[in-house]
Amino acid sequence: MSNQILKQNIESLNKQLKWLERSFNICKSMGIKDSYRETELDNFDELLKLTPELINVFNKTIKYANQYISNE
């Protein structure tokens, strides 16, 4: 069971990482400037929302990996 949960968490982590990378690249391409359009601010907002989600999935993955290793 732990092996299946670990695989699911890794898949979820990879998906989240792709979205985070996509969002980061969009924000990075906007560069630093004095003001941003509303849609650009939305891009920053999305990046800030994705970061804690990715951290949560990463923490879950590490937790289940540790459990899986401990049970072997």
Summary of the structure (lengths in Angstrom):
residues: 72
radius of gyration: 16.4
end to end distance: 12.6
largest distance: 55.2
contacts: 167
relative contact order: 0.18
helix: 88%
strand: 0%
